[in-house]
Amino acid sequence: MAGASRIEWTDMTWNPVTGCDRVSPGCAHCYALTLAKRLKAMGSERYQRDGLDRTSGIGFGLTVHGDLLDAPLRWKTPRRVFVNSMSDLFHPEVPDEFIAAVFSTMVEARQHQFQVLTKRADRLEALAAELPWPPNVWMGVSIENKSWVARADRLRNVPAAVRFISAEPLLGPLDNLDLDGIDWVITGGESGPRHRIVDAHWIRSLRDRCRAHGVPFFFKQWGGHHPTSGGRLLDGRQWSQWPRPKPRSSARLSPRG
């Protein structure tokens, strides 16, 4: 439930929660759902719970794995860690107490940078004041098209040292996205046999707006049948810019007790 990652903007994944369901168009071809089906068929004990996807009637059941909470404490080499690549930490079925326990681990494992990404921005905003926000926790929201830019407004109310947006898969232009208070933008096209084509103008427009606002820009992929099908070059170069954590006041400096 943890291991090296091929995702260009992280080093490894940590999955104390598995299972999810679809909430917006970016979820339509969810890689985690496809992988979970395969792992269930292989007999993986962490993927045996069935779940109901609200959109399609399929899915994989959300499960919390308390035995994995302390895993990052055993990793001595500093790493970038993507939290819950196979779920969403702020899914409504994840108990508040378990979210707090995940944050407690991230506070203690200060040698790592933790990258938390959610589509449940409303719950993130609601719980933010009850959670600690150490400088090694980066908080992001997924925004795939202009209909979901309000997630960035929720994120702006979170006192994370790095607030980032994952515009992947990018399914439309984001000209109405407010970059105020945003420290990093990741974007890219979709991959997989049913991938939706990304328009190069959408990518260039987002890059140019990031440059104008001084926001680091990371272009992950053009996408295609495979993640590497289209490569990573945008106008002849790779864009792999990284954020710099910014100190922000937090409602809490230690986990709930």
Steps between C-alpha positions, in 0.01 A plus 500: 500500500804720459760497231697687239289698257527573128312826552745771399419740784544257789739229617264249657142437608352425842146362518359483854161525326383310192174523312304790356218596265455741214399860568585700184604454134868455582409173672339342191801282411642464849835317498454402866173322425660305217799406714278406796302257285824333397628482858171356622516228234854423612374448855645811664337510843478879501278508190231246580227736617244582233364849468235689310608773263233769498543568129541160338395247763851359522788583725719374776407528864673750722718338766729655760821319588607590850799267482652726234479825695856484631664381177664838410670509841712204390625668183820679590593643158306824430242454226206668336200287596166506317236422763216269394562457131230229520240707683413848626591583860199733528247251367184519716545141623843566651448576872619837629715317754679304229574815302646651817713187550639529146591863568660401830729262313590769248588739782730243657660389172642844438779364279250450217285730289142373486282584201129468579252536213121510521188564297299539823599863552191578710595246766863609486397857575266391777768298681802721432481693827503173696818371337868585538673650198876447531722627215552148362131452412400624156128518433343489155167477322418348162342733242435349159291771333348841563196355679713400800720806560312567827714226652787751488292744706463234770871426486588866556347471849742222597823614671725249323859601429441400137160519335495332162264421215506180298338585167526143379346367295441845356163480325446863405644851530549649846492866408273572798738342753616749766868432578510730803641310799596200285861384522522232233309374197532150351330420173490236230289299261316178569644155435338163439311322222205745527704815558352836414722723285645810664512821297851650489347847530357411842846394620682804358241740636533354849880507481502862386266606779719320755806681368320834517402435864835350605346158571728197440366287214542124456396339172471127564400352163306539175342162563377240257450126510786485752615775739824539304341487154518872431808579705547804724639765266307825478638744244829313489568462872385329816324710760580357842484796734462445875339715770665657799312449829367822652440545874134560575314538826305192603206455731681201652866412537451150638262210432174465681528309823 
